[in-house]
Amino acid sequence: MILYNDGISHKPEDNLKRRCLSLIVYVLCVALCIYSIIVYITLNDRDLAIAIFVYFLVLLCAFFLIRKNYRIKTLVHFYLIFDPLFAAFAMLYFWRYSAGTALWVLPIPVGAYVFLERKYVYIYTSYVLLIVLLVTFLSKFLTHKTPNFNEIDFSDAIVGAANIIIVALLLYYNDKIKSVKIMANFVQDINHNSMTKLETEINRNGNEILKKDFSGYDKDIDKYNEIFQNVKSIVEEQLYFKDADFTISRLSHLLKINNLYIAKSIKLNGYSSFSHYINSCRIRYVKELINENNLSKITLMYIYTSSGFSSQSTFNRVFKQIEGVTPTEYIYNLKKNVK
């Protein structure tokens, strides 16, 4: 778990949860704003419209004030507790004329399922059912009359659409959160002693990986190979190796995978380090440019800078380390073979 100075967790799954909660609040605020306008114009009820609009402002301002200073569970509990209370107010106001307002509480059990432990799913489901039953009971004793309730179909559609969008967001992010958890748990579940042995073998043999010694690690190797395929997609297929400032930290940010896992996946695929891998990609690209272009028309400097090397000295050193000859010797041998 990564904790910043504010003590707030910044694990990938928590970042996804914060993003999901932000989108839900934005959808809810838009729906409330539209709903208050409909109530004011169509139903000609100024008091209710103002109450809904005030709730919209309170929700939005409170969220912006506390979203970065409180843990994700605190934010979720805040929403799951107070949103049904407003929903109860709206339901009580409209209950005799339309049960469609009950859709306001539809996302509550789903939200508890996505963000919290299983026990809270039961708690908040019971909480919502209790509110619906209480509204049903209290509505029989209300005597207020609100005009034009034969025109509430459009407001019901807004409520339904907004809450369906919220549920869809919850289900979408639930899948993404599960995927991140699986990836994180996969590494944590690997036996520490087995991984120590694996790292020892990699360091002892350099680039050579003795597959026969890892027969017990087939499942782990498959996972790391999957990570490496994602690495190749970014580095090689999208040509990120051409960026001279490209680092493993930036790659980690792009893939949303820890540096350690990326480094291990690279080692398991025959490279001693991230630097070795990225330079191998660059040298392959240099050779392609040399083979495909007329060197009398383009310079060697153009070739190595286009491949991600920031200086000629670095390029010459890396080229000799990987190819066993200097760039000049390689070009000379290439011309000699052509002749």
FINU-389496 format. One record per residue (C-alpha): x, y, z. Coordinates in steps of 0.5 Angstrom, whole numbers, plus 500, padded with zeros to 3 digits. Each point is the difference from the previous one (the first is absolute). Layout:
XYZ/...
# end
This chain:
500500500/503507498/498505505/501508499/502505505/493501501/499493503/495498494/501494496/502500493/499493498/498499493/493497502/499506504/502505495/495496496/495501505/501507501/499501492/493496500/498504506/501507497/497498494/494497504/499507504/501504493/494496497/496501506/501507500/498501493/494496501/498504507/501507496/496497494/494497505/500507504/499504493/494495498/497500507/500508500/498501493/495494499/497499507/501507501/502498507/505505502/502498507/501493498/504502494/505504505/500495505/503495494/505505498/502502507/502492501/503500493/505506502/501497507/502493497/505503495/503505505/501495505/503495495/505505497/502502508/501493502/502495494/507501501/501500508/496494502/500493498/496496495/496497505/498506504/498503493/496494498/496500507/499507500/496499493/497494502/497503506/498507498/497498493/495496502/498505505/499505495/496495495/496498506/498508500/498499492/497494501/495502505/498506496/499496494/498494503/492500499/501502493/506496497/504495503/506501495/503505505/502493504/506499494/504505504/502495505/501495495/508501499/501499508/500493501/504499493/505506503/501496506/502494496/505503496/503504505/499497507/500493503/495495500/497502506/498507498/496497494/495497505/501506505/498505494/495496497/496500506/501507501/497501493/494496501/499503507/500507497/495497494/495497506/501506504/498505494/494495498/497501507/501507501/497502493/493498503/500505505/502506496/495505497/504505496/498500493/505502494/497502493/501498494/502493502/498497493/506503497/505496504/502495495/506504497/503501507/499492501/504499494/506505502/500496507/500493496/505502495/505503506/500494504/500495494/507504498/502500508/499492500/504499493/506504503/500496506/500493496/505503495/505502506/498494504/503496494/507504500/501500507/499493500/505499495/505505504/499496506/502493496/506503498/502502507/498494503/504496495/506502502/499500508/498493499/506498497/505496506/505505502/505494500/499498493/500507497/507501504/502493496/498503494/503507501/507496502/500496493/498506496/506504503/505494500/499498492/499507498/496500493/499493500/494497503/500493502/493498499/501493502/501503507/494503500/495495499/496501506/499507498/496499494/494504503/505506502/504500493/493501496/498506504/507503499/499499493/494503500/503506503/506500495/495500494/497506503/507503501/501498492/494504498/502506503/507500499/501497493/493500497/499507502/507502499/501503507/508498500/501506495/499504506/507502503/497501507/495494500/501497507/497494503/496504505/497503494/498493497/498498507/495506500/497499493/499492501/498502508/504494502/506500505/507501498/502494503/495496496/502503494/508499502/499492501/496499494/505503496/506496503/495494499/500501493/508500499/502508502/504501506/497507501/495505497/506504498/502494496/494499497/498507498/507500497/499494496/494503497/504506498/506496497/495496496/497506497/506503499/502494495/494500497/501508498/507498498/498494495/494504497/503507499/506502496/505503505/503505495/493503500/499500508/505501505/501495506/498505505/493500497/500493501/502499507/496506502/494498497/501493503/500503507/507502502/502506503/507500498/505497495/504497506/494497503/498497493/507497499/501497507/493497500/501498492/507496502/497497506/494497496/503498493/507499502/503505495/500508499/494503496/506502495/502493500/493497499/499505494/507498497/498493500/493501498/503503494/505495499/495494500/496504495/506501495/
# end
